[in-house]
Amino acid sequence: MHQRSIYLTMLALSASVATKAENPDAVFQTYPTYSGEDLELTVDSKGTHWRLWSPKAQAARVILYDSDRNTQAVDTIDMTRGEGGTWVAAVPRQLYGSFYTFSILDNGKWLDETPGVWAKAVGTNGHRAAVIDFAATDPEGWESDKGPAIAHINDAVIYEMHHRDFSVDPSSGIVNKGKFLALTEPSTTSPDGEATGIDHLKELGITHVHILPSYDYNSVDEANLPSNQYNWGYDPYNYNAPEGSYSTNPADPSARIREMKEMVKSLHDNGIGVIMDVVYNHTADNDNSNFSLTAPGYYYRHRPDGSYSDASGCGNETASDRRQMRDFIVNSVKYWAKEYHIDGFRFDLMAIHDIETMNEVAAALKEINPDIFVYGEGWTAGDSPLPVSQRALKENVSKMPQVAVFSDDIRDAVKGHYTDASDRGFATGKPGLEETVKIGIVGATAHPQVDYSKGNNSKFAYASVPTQIINYVSCHDDLMLTDKLRKSMPDASEADRQRAARLAQTIVFTSQGTPFMFAGEEIFRDKKGVHNSYKSPDSINAIDWNLKHVNREQFDYYRELIKLRKEHPAFRMATADQVARHLKFDNVKEPNLISYSLKDHANGDQWKEIKVVFNGADEAREVKIPRGKWLVIADDGHISASGLGESKGGRMTVAPRSALILALPQ
């Protein structure tokens, strides 16, 4: 993530938290912590029970309502002090159908009402929490629902999408446009009869969808959905409840939960896993966030003058290194994994979090489901008080054995740097980037033929194993690939740009690590050149499904590329030793040319050797291939996982901006 929006100007920390004369961290370290699993709300045979963590509150209360908004309270219940800095209250009735908020007395003042930080069910705009029967939200067959089994993260093919982008355009043929339920509709088609929706995902062959934030976020008014507001959702409000604008009825707390589960089950039933995009690094608001209204100051990092630190670029940053915040993050992902059967988590600006927290996250999730995986952005958007050595940075990923990070090495080297729209990369004819591309090819692991001193972004092998690397050339942030190619290749034909896109993605999908692609690139959609479309209208963000028919050859190339990767474990080695032993680079001198082999049935592959050649130049290149009975897999912008034909090797021509892939069977 790069700077998306600034929600508030930074405000001075209240005197009740810290003064300039005292260190906030020292004060917060004295707070008692609570690790029980009954925070917020519990309903059992004895009644309805609340527990709020607010160590320094002078008093606390629960306020009850009979609807989700615009009504007066029906009761107020005083809370009493409990263990570990908590406050508790209870009534001897199961208050299903009721709504509630908390309020605390802080420094002699009652703060604004809040649903609390652990609200799991909420009404319109998330301002009031709800008491519901969660068992009643489970779809039929939910008890046996599970996602796809994968041995390693790099067996996944990740497809990043936004609920609204994917289904809202009229060309989608989907009824529940922009909703969770869009991914439950079978047999949807474009006007040309091309598969859309979940059938499109199955046809493409991806294994997991990474869906942009699905928790309850702040920026879309759920009471005014006809206004067609749009946001990516990187402005968290209630971390543990689904976003209401993606449900058919935001006022019904059960509807958003049930419909999200129905979406997950539909994807699972079709063999597709669900990755949740989580944004624990900052909140949409500062002093009026749910965190601040329950434990003022505690959950955030601050500068020496008391103002909010802002490594997120969004006005604040959370303090994962404090025990209660760390427990919140760990228990939150555990909740999503258990209650919603989520298969993976992508951490936004993960380097704002500390290494210990991320290791606890991964360990806790693996206990729930060994197939769950965790990855994130190994950087921040600004400086942080958290020492660099403790940050979950890309450069520190070797200290997080069960966590993966995005490779900006392969991203910037293949398509051109993200900060300069006109900058070209290896796939678009810029020389001198060959060694950085090789860093991506070996999954940022140590390799005897890769000189890290020549790397543009990284100067050492930071990954211990290739499974710690997510390879990509494009995502929701910055210019997506189509727009990047149009900006950097203004005089090229659309056909040439599509060739460059095919080459770029071929590099990603044949490299060691885990491939990641942005929704719609397989049909060459664009976003009208908008790089930060976090609140742009549907006219910018929505996928035009008519493009699938127009660019069918592009789609078919992606489909075969994905099939090739899934069928051949040579592209999915799990250890650095395997990569060093089986991946051998050829000694080529020409710029914009890389050639290598995956040898000796790499990772148990049925093919004895796979020869991969990338030509990013504007002109054809000649390479020497050992004599043999080679199966041609990719050539001149075409690809087939089962083969395009045969070649005896020798001198072969590699067309401009294309990949040549050959296989030597048994």
Rosetta blueprint (number, residue, H / E / L):
1 M L
2 H L
3 Q L
4 R L
5 S L
6 I L
7 Y L
8 L L
9 T L
10 M L
11 L L
12 A L
13 L L
14 S L
15 A L
16 S L
17 V L
18 A L
19 T L
20 K L
21 A L
22 E L
23 N L
24 P H
25 D H
26 A H
27 V H
28 F H
29 Q H
30 T L
31 Y L
32 P L
33 T L
34 Y L
35 S L
36 G L
37 E L
38 D L
39 L L
40 E E
41 L E
42 T E
43 V E
44 D E
45 S L
46 K L
47 G E
48 T E
49 H E
50 W E
51 R E
52 L E
53 W E
54 S L
55 P L
56 K L
57 A L
58 Q L
59 A E
60 A E
61 R E
62 V E
63 I E
64 L E
65 Y E
66 D L
67 S L
68 D L
69 R L
70 N L
71 T L
72 Q L
73 A L
74 V L
75 D E
76 T E
77 I E
78 D E
79 M L
80 T E
81 R E
82 G L
83 E H
84 G H
85 G H
86 T E
87 W E
88 V E
89 A E
90 A E
91 V E
92 P L
93 R L
94 Q L
95 L L
96 Y L
97 G L
98 S L
99 F E
100 Y E
101 T E
102 F E
103 S E
104 I E
105 L E
106 D E
107 N L
108 G L
109 K E
110 W E
111 L L
112 D L
113 E L
114 T E
115 P L
116 G L
117 V L
118 W L
119 A L
120 K L
121 A L
122 V E
123 G L
124 T H
125 N H
126 G H
127 H L
128 R L
129 A E
130 A E
131 V L
132 I L
133 D L
134 F H
135 A H
136 A H
137 T H
138 D L
139 P L
140 E L
141 G L
142 W H
143 E H
144 S H
145 D L
146 K L
147 G L
148 P L
149 A L
150 I L
151 A L
152 H L
153 I H
154 N H
155 D H
156 A L
157 V L
158 I E
159 Y E
160 E E
161 M E
162 H L
163 H H
164 R H
165 D H
166 F H
167 S H
168 V L
169 D L
170 P H
171 S H
172 S H
173 G L
174 I L
175 V L
176 N L
177 K L
178 G L
179 K L
180 F H
181 L H
182 A H
183 L H
184 T H
185 E L
186 P L
187 S L
188 T L
189 T E
190 S L
191 P L
192 D L
193 G L
194 E L
195 A E
196 T L
197 G H
198 I H
199 D H
200 H H
201 L H
202 K H
203 E H
204 L H
205 G L
206 I L
207 T L
208 H E
209 V E
210 H E
211 I E
212 L L
213 P L
214 S L
215 Y E
216 D E
217 Y E
218 N L
219 S L
220 V L
221 D L
222 E H
223 A H
224 N H
225 L H
226 P H
227 S H
228 N L
229 Q L
230 Y L
231 N L
232 W L
233 G L
234 Y L
235 D L
236 P E
237 Y E
238 N E
239 Y E
240 N E
241 A E
242 P E
243 E L
244 G H
245 S H
246 Y H
247 S L
248 T L
249 N L
250 P L
251 A L
252 D L
253 P H
254 S H
255 A H
256 R H
257 I H
258 R H
259 E H
260 M H
261 K H
262 E H
263 M H
264 V H
265 K H
266 S H
267 L H
268 H H
269 D H
270 N L
271 G L
272 I L
273 G E
274 V E
275 I E
276 M E
277 D E
278 V E
279 V L
280 Y L
281 N L
282 H L
283 T L
284 A L
285 D L
286 N L
287 D L
288 N L
289 S L
290 N H
291 F H
292 S H
293 L H
294 T H
295 A L
296 P L
297 G L
298 Y L
299 Y L
300 Y E
301 R L
302 H E
303 R L
304 P L
305 D L
306 G L
307 S L
308 Y E
309 S L
310 D L
311 A L
312 S L
313 G L
314 C L
315 G L
316 N L
317 E L
318 T E
319 A L
320 S L
321 D L
322 R L
323 R H
324 Q H
325 M H
326 R H
327 D H
328 F H
329 I H
330 V H
331 N H
332 S H
333 V H
334 K H
335 Y H
336 W H
337 A H
338 K H
339 E H
340 Y H
341 H L
342 I L
343 D L
344 G E
345 F E
346 R E
347 F E
348 D L
349 L L
350 M H
351 A H
352 I H
353 H L
354 D E
355 I H
356 E H
357 T H
358 M H
359 N H
360 E H
361 V H
362 A H
363 A H
364 A H
365 L H
366 K H
367 E H
368 I H
369 N L
370 P L
371 D L
372 I L
373 F E
374 V E
375 Y E
376 G E
377 E L
378 G L
379 W L
380 T L
381 A L
382 G L
383 D L
384 S L
385 P L
386 L L
387 P L
388 V H
389 S H
390 Q H
391 R E
392 A L
393 L L
394 K H
395 E H
396 N H
397 V H
398 S H
399 K H
400 M L
401 P L
402 Q L
403 V E
404 A E
405 V E
406 F E
407 S L
408 D H
409 D H
410 I H
411 R H
412 D H
413 A H
414 V H
415 K H
416 G L
417 H L
418 Y L
419 T L
420 D L
421 A L
422 S L
423 D L
424 R L
425 G L
426 F H
427 A H
428 T H
429 G L
430 K L
431 P L
432 G L
433 L L
434 E H
435 E H
436 T H
437 V H
438 K H
439 I H
440 G H
441 I H
442 V L
443 G L
444 A L
445 T L
446 A L
447 H L
448 P L
449 Q L
450 V L
451 D L
452 Y H
453 S H
454 K H
455 G L
456 N L
457 N L
458 S L
459 K L
460 F L
461 A L
462 Y L
463 A L
464 S L
465 V L
466 P H
467 T H
468 Q H
469 I E
470 I E
471 N E
472 Y L
473 V L
474 S L
475 C L
476 H L
477 D L
478 D L
479 L L
480 M L
481 L H
482 T H
483 D H
484 K H
485 L H
486 R H
487 K H
488 S H
489 M L
490 P L
491 D L
492 A L
493 S L
494 E H
495 A H
496 D H
497 R H
498 Q H
499 R H
500 A H
501 A H
502 R H
503 L H
504 A H
505 Q H
506 T H
507 I H
508 V H
509 F H
510 T H
511 S L
512 Q L
513 G L
514 T E
515 P E
516 F E
517 M E
518 F E
519 A L
520 G L
521 E H
522 E H
523 I H
524 F L
525 R L
526 D L
527 K L
528 K L
529 G L
530 V L
531 H L
532 N L
533 S L
534 Y L
535 K L
536 S L
537 P L
538 D H
539 S H
540 I H
541 N H
542 A L
543 I L
544 D L
545 W L
546 N L
547 L H
548 K H
549 H H
550 V H
551 N L
552 R H
553 E H
554 Q H
555 F H
556 D H
557 Y H
558 Y H
559 R H
560 E H
561 L H
562 I H
563 K H
564 L H
565 R H
566 K H
567 E H
568 H L
569 P H
570 A H
571 F H
572 R H
573 M L
574 A L
575 T L
576 A H
577 D H
578 Q H
579 V H
580 A H
581 R H
582 H H
583 L E
584 K E
585 F E
586 D L
587 N L
588 V L
589 K L
590 E L
591 P L
592 N L
593 L E
594 I E
595 S E
596 Y E
597 S E
598 L E
599 K L
600 D L
601 H L
602 A H
603 N H
604 G H
605 D L
606 Q L
607 W L
608 K L
609 E E
610 I E
611 K E
612 V E
613 V E
614 F E
615 N E
616 G L
617 A L
618 D L
619 E L
620 A L
621 R E
622 E E
623 V E
624 K E
625 I E
626 P L
627 R L
628 G L
629 K L
630 W E
631 L E
632 V E
633 I E
634 A E
635 D E
636 D L
637 G L
638 H E
639 I E
640 S L
641 A L
642 S L
643 G L
644 L L
645 G E
646 E E
647 S E
648 K L
649 G L
650 G E
651 R E
652 M E
653 T E
654 V E
655 A L
656 P L
657 R L
658 S E
659 A E
660 L E
661 I E
662 L E
663 A E
664 L E
665 P L
666 Q L
